């Protein structure tokens, strides 16, 4: 299982670098590598890794949200002002109702 994780991280990192070199978001490259190596692609991982895949997906979601949140710029948000607030609040309220 550790070898599977090492392969996933290594190729995910390479996929991210490749997409950044192509001037695309590196996260897309990482996601594509995960899809290709996972059960919907070449199915290279053991059943033990698939057993903890739910936890790994939650960790990946946290990492994605942290990267997106830390990439925000306060000045840019102030420039867009009310539009950013409305685009953040209105969908949440509608989904809540």
Secondary structure, 3 states (H helix, E strand, C coil): CHHHHHHHHHHHHHHHHHHHHCCCCHHHHHHHHHHHHCCCCCCCCCHHHHHCHHHHHHHHHHHHHHHHHHCCCHHHHHHHCHHHHHHHHHHHHHHHC
